[in-house]
């Protein structure tokens, strides 16, 4: 009896082991990832002799006297600007004014500007915008003496401009980034050409330009605005602000005594690391001249 029971027990153990193996194998293959099918290679085709490619012209060196190619959606083309060096004469003034007017006409054709529904041409809107900024300019120095200035400078643009004004500026900076260097160069020469008549009724006074240049370059609030901008825009705005303060020094109108010299080396170092700037060599050469001016006075 005992032997029969033992033999039957071993039979059941064997049956359980076989069943466990079958069930385990089934579950393993059910959960096993299915391999990707191997792609079949197509039979090789007869090689065709390549057709001769049209001759390609090498990349043209960037030139200040040339405007970057317009994008396909641009409906207006602006006149080619002149060099960075300010010029004199009636033709120069007329060209500057035409460049600025054409830029605002160009903006009127852009969908992102139309979407804002300004209710007036962008030139007229910017006249009102600049009037707001000129009425209450920031204080470009003295934050350490009067802490209230720091708070005012931090919130300056949000208090001086409306929501639609700020959005318009942001949209222009975002959508016109590919021609930003040309645009800033045109507006800088136009703003500094005080010898030219302001037939557009748009140019701010040099005192207002000086205060905003000092604000952006010399105050915590202004530098905080620049720090939130794209690196290229920040460098270009810092560069033009420094030139404005330098010009105020030469004209004897640096009323807040802002010293641009400490900003020269850091700005020149940063610009030298941005070879994508089309006029990089001109910026560096201009900063060297400014540095030489102040070294002679020290």
KEMIGU-417826 format. One record per residue: residue in one letter; y, z, x of N, C-alpha, C, CB in turn. Coordinates in steps of 0.05 Angstrom, whole numbers, plus 32768, in hexadecimal, padded with zeros to 4 digits. Glycine has a CB too. Layout:
<recs>
AYZXYZXYZXYZX ...
</recs>
This chain:
<recs>
X7FE880008011800080008000801980008011800080187FED X80188010802680308012803780357FF88046802D8029804C X801F7FEB804F80237FD2805D802E7FBC804B80087FC9806A X80247FBC8032802D7FA8801F804B7FAB8019801D7FA98005 X80537FC58016806F7FCA801080817FC2802880747FE8800A X80777FC7804080877FC0805880897FA2805A807A7FCB8071 X80737F94805480747F76805680877F6B804180587F6A8052 X80867F76802980997F6D801480B67F73801C80927F7A7FF9 X80BB7F8A802880D67F91803080E17F7E804580D77FAE803C X80CF7F76805880D87F63806D80DE7F47806080C47F5F8083 X80CF7F41804C80D47F27803E80EF7F28803180BE7F218029 X80F67F3E802481107F40801781277F3F802B81127F598006 X81237F4D804281377F4D8057813C7F318061812F7F5F806E X81267F22806581297F07806E81377EF5805A810D7EFB8074 X81317EF98040813E7EEA802B815C7EF0802B81327EF08010 X81647F09802E81807F11802E818F7F05804681837F2F802E X81827F05805D818F7EF9807581947EDC8072817D7EFE808E X81807ECD806681837EB08062819A7EAB804E81697EA48057 X819B7EBB803881B07EB8802481CB7EBD803081AB7ECA800D X81CE7ED2804181E77ED9804E81F07EC2806081E57EF3805D X81DD7EB7806E81E47EA1808081EE7E89807181CC7E998092 X81E17E82805A81E97E6C804B82057E70803E81D57E668035 X82097E88803382237E8E802782397E8E803C82227EA98018 X82347E9A805382487E9B8069824F7E7F8072823E7EAB8080 X823B7E6E807582407E53807E82517E44806A82277E448083 X824A7E48805082597E3A803B82777E42803C824D7E408020 X827C7E5C803E82977E66803E82A67E5D805782977E85803C X82987E5B806D82A57E53808682AF7E36808382927E55809D X829E7E24807982A67E08807782BA7E038060828D7DF78072 X82BA7E15804C82CF7E13803782EB7E19804282C87E258020 X82ED7E2E805383067E36805E830E7E27807783067E548064 X82FD7E19808383027E0B809B83177DF5809782E87DFF80A7 X832C7DF380A783407DDE80A383347DC280A783577DE280B6 X833D7DB0809683337D95809883427D8680AD83367D86807C X83347D7A80C183427D6C80D683507D5380CC832F7D6480ED X83687D4C80D983767D3580D183667D1C80D883917D3480DF X83667D0880C783577CF080CE83637CE280E683577CDC80B6 X83527CD880F7835B7CCB811083657CAF810983447CC98124 X837E7CAA8110838A7C8F8109837B7C79811883A87C8E810F X83767C64810A83697C4D8116837D7C3B812383587C3E8102 X83777C33813B83897C22814983877C06813F83837C238167 X839E7BF9813C839F7BDD813483987BCB814B83BA7BD58128 X838C7BB5814683857BA3815C839F7B99816983757B8B8152 X839E7B97818383B67B8F819283C07B73818983B27B8F81B0 X83DB7B71818683E67B58817E83F07B49819783FE7B5D816B X83F37B2F819383FC7B1F81A984197B2681B083F97B0181A3 X841D7B2A81C984387B3281D1844B7B1A81CF84387B3C81EE X84627B1F81C284767B0A81BF848B7B0D81D584837B0B81A3 X84947AF781DF84A87AF881F384C37B0181E784AC7ADC8201 X84CF7B1681F284E77B2081E684FE7B0C81E784F07B3A81F3 X850D7B0B81D185247AF881D1853A7B0481E2852E7AF481B4 X85497AF381F0855E7AFD820285737B0C81F3856B7AE68211 X85787B2581FD858C7B3681EF85A87B2C81F685897B5481F8 X85BA7B2F81E385D67B2781E885E27B3881FE85E77B2881CF X85F37B2D820E85FF7B3D822486107B54821986117B2B8236 X860C7B6C8224861A7B84821B86307B8A822F86067B9C8218 X86467B928223865D7B9A8234865A7BB8823A86777B948226 X86627BBF825286607BDB825A86747BEC824A86657BDE8277 X86707C06824A86827C18823B869E7C17824886787C35823B X86B17C14823786CD7C11824086D87C2D824686DE7C03822C X86E57C30825C86F07C4A826387057C52824F86FD7C498280 X87057C6C824787197C74823387357C71823E87157C91822B X87477C68822D87627C63823587757C70822087697C458238 X878A7C7C822A879C7C8A821787AA7C76820587B17C9A8227 X87AD7C5E820E87BB7C4A81FE87AA7C3D81E987C77C36820F X87917C4781E5877F7C3A81D287767C4F81BE87687C2D81E0 X87747C4781A5876B7C588190874D7C56818D87797C528175 X873D7C6C818987217C6A8184871B7C58816C87147C858180 X87047C4B816D86FD7C38815786FD7C47813C86E27C2B815B X87087C3A8128870A7C46810D86EE7C478100871D7C3780FB X86EA7C5B80F086D07C5D80E286CF7C4980CB86CC7C7A80D8 X86B67C4380C286B47C2E80AE86C37C34809486977C2A80A7 X86C67C4E808E86D37C55807486F17C56807786C87C6E806A X86FC7C52808E87197C53809187257C3A808687207C5780AF X87387C3D807587457C268068875F7C1D8075874A7C2C804B X87697C2E808787827C288094877E7C2B80B2879A7C39808A X878B7C1B80C1878A7C1E80DE87A67C2680E787817C0580EC X87A77C3980F987C07C43810387C87C35811D87BF7C618108 X87E27C32812287EA7C24813B87E07C33815388087C22813C X87DB7C24816987D37C31818187E97C42818C87CA7C1B8196 X87E37C5B819387F87C6D819D87FE7C6681BA87F07C8A819B X88157C6E81C3881D7C6A81DF88117C8181EF883C7C6981E2 X88187C828209880C7C96821A88157CB2821488137C908237 X880A7CC6822488117CE18220882D7CE8822A87FD7CF3822E X88387CD8823B88527CDD824788687CD6823288567CCE8261 X88797CE9822B888E7CE4821788A07CCD8221889F7CFD8211 X88A97CBD820F88BB7CA7821588D57CAA820588AD7C8B8210 X88E87C99820B89017C9A81FC89077C7E81F289187CA4820F X891A7C7C81E089217C6281D5891B7C6081B889137C4C81E4 X89297C4F81AA89277C4B818D890B7C428186893C7C388183 X89007C2F819588E57C24818F88D07C3A819088DE7C0E81A3 X88D37C4C81A488C07C6381A688C27C75818E88C67C7381C0 X88DA7C7B818588DD7C8C816D88D17C7F815488FB7C938169 X88D77C65815188CC7C57813A88AE7C56813B88D77C3A8139 X88A27C52815288857C51815588797C6C814E887D7C498171 X88857C828157887B7C9C8151887B7CA18133888B7CB28160 X88927C9B812788957C9F810A88817C8E80FB88B17C998101 X887C7C76810488687C6480F6884C7C6F80F988697C488102 X88467C7A8111882B7C86811588267C9D810288287C8F8132 X883A7CAF80FF88377CC680EE88357CBE80D1884F7CD980F2 X88467CAB80C888467CA280AC882B7C9480A6885D7C8F80A7 X88217C8480B888077C7780B387F07C8A80B288027C6280CA X87F27CA080C187DD7CB480C087DB7CC080A487E17CCA80D5 X87F27CC7809887F27CD3807D87E97CBE8068880D7CDE8077 X87F17CA5806C87E77C90805A87C87C8E805C87F47C758060 X87BF7C90807487A27C8F807887947CA6806A879B7C908096 X87A07CBE806B87947CD6805E87937CD1804087A47CEF8064 X87A77CC4803487A77CBF8017878F7CAF800E87C17CB18010 X87837CA08020876C7C8F801887517C9E801B876B7C768029 X87517CB6802687387CC4802C872E7CD28013873C7CD88043 X87147CD1800E87097CDD7FF6870B7CFB7FF786EB7CD57FF4 X87087D08800E870A7D25801087267D2F800987017D2F802B X873A7D1E800E87567D268006875A7D217FE9876B7D168017 X87507D0B7FDE87537D057FC287457D1A7FB187487CE97FBB X872F7D247FBB871F7D387FAD872F7D527FA887057D3F7FBB X87427D587FBA87527D707FB887677D6E7FA287607D767FD2 X876D7D557F9987807D517F83879B7D5F7F8987757D5B7F68 X87A87D567F9E87C17D637FA687D77D5D7F9387C97D597FC2 X87D67D467F8487EA7D3F7F7188037D327F7E87F37D577F62 X88027D2D7F9888187D217FA6880D7D157FC0882F7D367FAD X881A7D017FCC88117CF67FE5880F7D0C7FFB88237CE07FEE X87FD7D09800D87FA7D1E802288137D23803287E27D178034 X88237D0E8036883C7D128045884E7D268037884A7CF78049 X88517D23801D88627D35800D88567D51800D88667D2B7FF1 X883B7D52800B882E7D6C800B88327D7B802688107D6A8005 X88317D6C803C88357D78805688527D81805A882C7D66806C X88657D73804E88807D7C804F88837D98804488937D688040 X88777D9D802C88787DB7802088687DCC8031886C7DB68004 X88527DC3803C88417DD5804D88517DDE806588277DC78055 X885E7DCB8073886D7DD2808B88867DE2808488757DB9809A X88917DDE806C88A87DEE8064889F7E0B806188B47DE38049 X88877E108056887D7E2B805388797E38806E88627E2B8044 X886E7E29808188697E34809C88837E3980AB88577E2180AC X88977E2880A688B07E2B80B588C17E4280A988C07E1180B3 X88BD7E48809088CD7E5E808388C67E79808E88CA7E5D8065 X88AD7E7D809388A37E98809D88927E9380B688947EA78087 X889D7E8C80CD888D7E8880E588837EA380EF889D7E7A80FA X886D7EA380FE88637EBC810988737EC6812188457EB98111 X886F7EDF8129887C7EEA814088697EE6815888847F08813C X88707ED7816C885D7ED0818188597EE4819788657EB6818E X88647EFC819488617F1181A988677F2C819C88737F0B81C2 X885F7F4181AB88667F5C81A288517F6B8192887F7F5B8193 X88397F60819088247F6E8180881E7F8A818B880A7F5D8180 X88207F8D81A6881B7FA781B288307FBC81AB88187FA581CF X88487FB281A6885E7FC581A0885E7FCC818388797FB881A8 X885A7FB98171885A7FBE8154883F7FB5814988727FAE8147 X882D7FC8814388137FC1813988147FB2811E88037FDA8135 X882A7FB4810F882C7FA680F6882C7F8780FB88457FAE80E7 X88377F7F811288377F638119881A7F58811C88467F5E8133 X88087F68812687ED7F60812987E07F59810E87DC7F758137 X87E57F6A80FA87DA7F6580DF87E77F4C80D387DF7F7E80CD X88017F4980D6880F7F3280CB88047F1880D8882D7F3480D0 X88007F1980F287F67F01810087DA7EF980F887F87F05811E X87C97F0E80F487AD7F0880EC87AC7EFA80D2879D7F2380EB X87BD7F0180BF87BC7EF680A487D37EE1809F87BE7F0C808F X87DF7ED880B587F77EC780B287F27EAE80A188027EBF80CD X87DF7E9E80A987DA7E84809B87D27E89807E87C57E7480A9 X87C27E9E807987B97EA3805E87D07EAC804C87A37EB9805E X87E47EB8805887FB7EC1804888107EAA804588097ED98054 X88127E9A805988277E858059881E7E6C8049882E7E7C8075 X88047E66804887FA7E4E803B87E97E55802387EA7E3D804F X87E77E42801187D67E457FF987BA7E3C7FFF87E17E347FE2 X87A87E427FED878C7E3B7FF187877E1D7FF4877B7E457FD9 X87967E0D7FE487927DF07FE7879D7DE6800187A17DE27FCF X87B37DF2800B87BD7DEA802687A87DEF803B87D77DFA802C X879C7E07803B87897E0D805087707DFB804E87807E2B804D X87687DF5803587517DE4803287577DC8803C87487DE38015 X876F7DBE803787777DA3804087767DA2805E87937D9C8036 X87807DB6806C87807DB6808987647DB7809487907DCE8094 X87537DC8808887377DC9809187297DAF808D87287DDF8082 X872D7DA1807787207D88807187297D72808587267D7F8055 X87427D72808C874C7D5E809F87407D6380BA876B7D5F80A0 X873F7D7C80C387347D8280DD87167D7C80DE87387DA080E4 X87097D7F80C886EC7D7A80C886E67D5C80C786DF7D8880B0 X86F47D4D80B786EE7D3180B286FB7D1E80C686F67D298096 X87107D2780D3871D7D1580E787197D1F8103873B7D1480E1 X87027D2C810886FD7D36812386FA7D21813886E57D488123 X86F07D09813086EC7CF3814387057CE7814E86DB7CDE8137 X871C7CEA814087367CE0814A87497CF7814F87417CCC8136 X873F7D0F815287507D27815487627D26816D873E7D408156 X87587D1C818387687D1B819B87817D09819787587D1281B3 X877B7CF1818C87917CDE818787A57CEA817487867CC4817C X879B7CF6815E87AE7D01814A87BF7D178155879D7D0B8132 X87B37D2A816487C27D40816F87D77D36818387B07D54817C X87CF7D22819387E27D1681A787FA7D0A819987D37D0281B8 X87F47CFB8183880A7CEE8174881D7D03816987FF7CDC815E X88127D17815C88237D2B814F88327D3C816388127D3D813C X88267D41817A88347D51818F884C7D41819988217D5881A6 X88497D28819F885F7D1881A988757D15819388567CFC81B2 X886C7D12817A887F7D0F8164888F7D2A816088717D07814A X88807D408162888D7D5A815D88A17D61817488787D70815B X889A7D58818C88AB7D5F81A388C27D4B81A7889B7D6081BD X88C27D34819988D67D20819C88EF7D27818C88CC7D048193 X88FC7D3C819489147D468186892B7D328189891C7D618190 X89297D1F819C893E7D0B819F893C7CF68189893D7CFE81BA X89267CF5817A89227CE18166892A7CEC814A89047CD88165 X89357CDB8139893C7CE5811E89237CEB810E894D7CD0810F X89257CFE80FC890E7D0580EB89127CF880D0890C7D2580E8 X890C7CDF80CF890F7CD080B588FA7CD880A1890E7CB280BA X88E47CE380A988CF7CEC809788D57D07808A88B47CED80A5 X88E87D16809688EF7D30808C88D87D44809088F67D2F806F X88C97D4180A688B07D5080A988B07D6280C288997D3E80AA X88BF7D5A80D788BD7D6780F188C87D8480F088CC7D578106 X88B97D9880F888C47DB380FA88D67DB6811288AD7DC880FC X88E77DCA811188F97DCF812788E97DD88140890F7DE48120 X88F67DD5815888E97DDD817088E47DFB817188F97DD48189 X88F67E0A816588F27E27816488D97E2F8154890B7E358158 X88D47E21813E88BC7E26812F88A37E1E813F88BD7E178114 X88A47E07814C888D7DFF815D88887E14817288937DE3816A X889D7E1E817F889A7E328194888D7E4B818A88B57E3881A0 X88957E548172888A7E6D8167886D7E6A8160889A7E76814F X88657E53815588497E4F814F88387E4B816888467E37813C X88437E3D817C88357E3A819588307E5581A288447E2781A8 X88457E6681A388417E8181AE882E7E92819E885C7E8F81B0 X882F7E8E8183881D7E9D817288007E96817888247E978154 X87F97E7C817A87DE7E74817E87D47E7B819A87DB7E578179 X87E67E7A81AE87DE7E7D81CA87E07E9A81D387EE7E6C81DC X87F27EA981C887FA7EC381D487F47EDB81C388177EC281DB X87EB7ED881AA87E77EF0819987C97EF2819187F87EEE8180 X87C17F0A818B87A57F0E8183879F7F008169879F7F2D8180 X87B27F01815687AE7EF4813C87AB7ED6814087C47EFA812A X87BD7ECA815087BC7EAD815487A37EA4816387D47EA48163 X879B7EB3817887847EAC8187876A7EAF817787827EBD81A1 X876B7EC2816487547EC5815287507EAC814187587EDE8140 X87677EA0813887657E86812987587E71813A87817E7D8120 X87617E6F815387567E5A816587387E5F816B87667E59817F X87317E78816D87157E7F817487017E76815F87127E9D8179 X870B7E74814686F97E6B813086F87E4D812D87037E788116 X87077E3F813D87077E21813C86F27E16814F87227E168142 X86EC7DFC814C86D97DEF815E86E57DF0817A86D47DD28155 X86D37DF1818F86DD7DF481AA86F17DDE81B286C67DF381BD X86EC7DC581AB86FE7DAF81B3871A7DB381A686F37D9481AB X871A7DB9818C87347DBD817F87427DD5818B872F7DC18161 X87347DEA819087407E02819C874D7DFC81B7872B7E1981A0 X87407DEC81C8874B7DE581E287637DD481DF87357DD781F3 X87627DC081CD87797DAE81CA87917DBD81BF87717D9781B7 X878D7DCE81AB87A47DDD81A087AF7DF081B5879B7DED8187 X879E7DFC81C587A87E0E81DA87B87DFE81EF87917E1C81E8 X87AE7DE681F587BC7DD5820887D87DCD81FE87AC7DBB820D X87DA7DC481E587F57DBC81DB88077DD481D787F17DAD81C1 X87FC7DEB81CF880C7E0381CD88187E0B81E887FC7E1B81C1 X88087E0981FD88127E0F821888287DFC822087FA7E0E822C X88257DE28219883A7DCF822088547DD5821188317DB2821A X88527DDE81F9886A7DE481E988787DFC81F588637DEA81CC X88697E1181FD88767E28820988827E21822488617E3F820D X88757E0F823388807E06824C889A7DF78248886C7DF3825B X889B7DE6823388B37DD8822C88C97DEB822488AE7DC48216 X88C27E00821688D67E15820E88E17E22822788CA7E2A81FC X88D17E27823B88DA7E32825488EE7E1F826188C27E368267 X88E87E05826288FA7DF2826F89147DEF826088EC7DD78271 X89137DF38245892C7DF08235893B7E0B823489257DE78219 X89307E20823F893D7E3A823E893B7E468222895A7E378245 X89267E3F821389237E4981F8890A7E5A81F489227E3281E4 X89007E65820A88E97E77820988F37E93820388D87E768224 X88FC7E9681EA890A7EAF81E388F87EC881E489157EAC81C7 X88DE7EC581E188CC7EDC81E288C07EE081FD88B57ED881CD X88C97ED0821188C07ED4822C88A27ED1823088C87EEF8236 X88957EBF822188787EBA822488727EAC823E886D7EAA820C X88607EB7824E88597EAB8267883F7E9A826488547EC1827D X88427E808266882A7E6F826288187E6E827B88327E53825B X88227E78829288137E7582AB87F77E8182AA88227E8182C2 X87F37E9A829F87D87EA5829E87C47E95828E87DA7EC18293 X87CE7E84827C87BC7E74826B87B37E5A827987C97E6E8250 X87C07E53828F87BC7E39829B879F7E3682A687D07E3482B1 X87987E4882B8877E7E4682C587667E4782B2877B7E5C82DA X87657E5B829F874F7E5B828C874D7E41827C87517E73827A X87647E37827387647E1F8262875C7E07827287807E1A8256 X87657E04828B875E7DEE829C87407DEF82A2876E7DEE82B6 X87367E0782A787197E0A82AD87087E01829587137E2682B4 X87107E09827D87017E02826587027DE48260870B7E11824D X87197DD88262871C7DBC825D870C7DAB8270873A7DB3825E X87097DB5828986FA7DA6829D86DC7DA5829786FE7DB382B8 X86D37DB7828586B77DB8827D86B17DA8826486AD7DD4827A X86C57D99825A86C27D89824286C77D6C824886D57D93822B X86B47D5E825586B87D42825C86BA7D2F824486A27D38826E X86B27D39822C86B47D28821586D17D24820C86A47D3481FE X86E37D34821687007D30820F87097D15821B87117D48821A X87137D04820A871B7CE9821387317CEA822887227CD881FB X87447CFD8224875B7CFE823687597D16824987757CFF8226 X87417D1D8250873D7D358261874D7D34827B871F7D388267 X874C7D1D8289875A7D1B82A287797D1F829E87557D0082AF X87837D15828887A07D18828387A77D35827D87A97D06826B X87967D43826E879B7D5F8268879B7D6F828387857D6B8255 X87887D6A829487867D7A82AD879E7D7382BF876C7D7382BC X87A67D5A82C087BD7D5382D087D77D6082C687C07D3482D1 X87DA7D6082AB87F17D6D829F87F27D8B82A587F27D688281 X87DB7D9882A487DA7DB582AA87E07DBA82C787BF7DC082A2 X87D87DA882D987DF7DAB82F587FD7DAA82F987D17D968306 X880B7D9882EB88287D9682ED88367DAF82E388327D7D82DE X882B7DBA82CD88377DD382C288337DEA82D6882A7DDA82A7 X881B7DEB82E288167E0082F588297DFE830D87F97DFF82FF X882D7DE58317883F7DE1832E885B7DEA8327883F7DC48336 X88647DE5830E887E7DED830588827E0C830888837DE582E7 X886E7E1B82FF88707E388300886C7E44831B885D7E4582EC X885C7E36832B88587E40834788717E3D835788417E308355 X88827E298352889B7E26836088AF7E3C835988A77E0B8359 X88AC7E47834188BE7E5C833788B57E78833F88C17E5A8319 X889E7E7B834B88947E95835188997E9C836F88767E97834B 
</recs>
